[in-house]
Amino acid sequence: MGRRDELIEKYADDLRTKCGMDPDMDLLRKVTIACGPAIYNADASTVAGSQPDELETVKKNFLMKKLGLPDGAELDDAIKSVIETYGQSERNKYRAVIYYMLTKHFRKEAVYG
């Protein structure tokens, strides 16, 4: 099993144990691959849920650019909800897990073909 597959398993475990979700492994794999090399970088692979500039980056670069959603309060609310589901006190909030949950939240699975 390669490094990426190990990370996907780690993300799936987080979704099951920390978020109470049964992950769609095909979608999780696609979301993880779309994150590119960021998943291998300790800093870039996580989202700092308490930093407003980090959350703004998630909103602009992922929700608006990747998923094609219009800017609005519902985007901020969705990010906040996903962070709360993951666990505000959870130190490592993996970017791929956050993106997966946001994709499911907005029912934008079709973006990943």
Secondary structure, DSSP 8 states (H G I E B T S, - for coil): --HHHHHHHHHHHHHHHTT-----HHHHHHHHHHTGGGGGSTTTTB--TT-HHHHHHIIIIIIIIIS----SHHHHHHHHHHHHHH-TT-S--BHHHHHHHHHHHTT-GGGG-
